Amino acid sequence: SNGYNHRKSKEFIKKSCRATSYPKLCLKSLVRRASKIKGNPELLASAALSTTFFATQTTSRLLKDASRIHSLKPNEVAAMVDCIADLSDSVQKLQMSTKVMDEGTKNNDVVRVDGSDDVVRVQINEIQMWVNMALEEEETCMIALANMNVKGRVKKGIRKRIVKVAHLTSNALDLVKNFALAHNKLLSHH
């Protein structure tokens, strides 16, 4: 792990992040893991998924606290609780996607030797499905929040965090798709 490799890995992350919808956030969220990612598209996608998972978990906890701290009206609390439920679902779906991704990493050799990229394609589809579901949950959450009459500052803070999670999710999906494309190209060259 000399400095040169780390720099190369950082460049790789930066380049890969250009293909996402929110490149600045992408780079910022993944650069800390450069030494682990080592220029590998699969490890990059996996890191993006787990980073998103942790961010979603944190945001979910934060919403729970916010609904307690700021004395909200019953209908606002109800919307907030829905929102938390949506985010928790989203967290679970993202966790599923990382599980599927990890399985893919472990069984890599099998996929290669067997020469069929069907296995990989199925996994990628499954991951995309989970991530898309997570994005839908986050949107539901935003709608609930928009209809709430929460004090401006609080609402802004919460919204900002949910938007960030949605952007991280979207980036993770882009990186997963890129990994899938890279993988299929690799296999079709044999």
Number of C-alpha atoms within 10 A of each C-alpha: 8 7 9 9 14 19 14 15 21 22 16 19 25 18 13 21 23 13 14 21 16 16 19 12 15 24 20 12 16 19 18 11 18 22 17 15 22 19 19 14 21 21 20 25 26 24 21 25 29 18 19 25 23 15 20 28 17 14 20 23 13 15 19 15 11 18 20 11 9 12 12 17 13 9 11 18 19 15 20 22 17 16 25 23 15 22 28 20 17 27 26 17 22 30 20 18 24 22 16 18 22 15 12 18 15 10 12 13 11 12 17 13 8 9 13 14 17 11 15 20 15 12 18 22 14 16 25 19 15 23 26 18 16 26 23 16 22 26 18 16 22 19 12 17 21 13 10 18 12 19 11 8 9 13 16 13 11 18 16 12 19 24 14 18 25 23 21 27 26 23 24 28 25 21 25 26 17 19 21 21 15 13 16 16 11 12 14 10 6 6
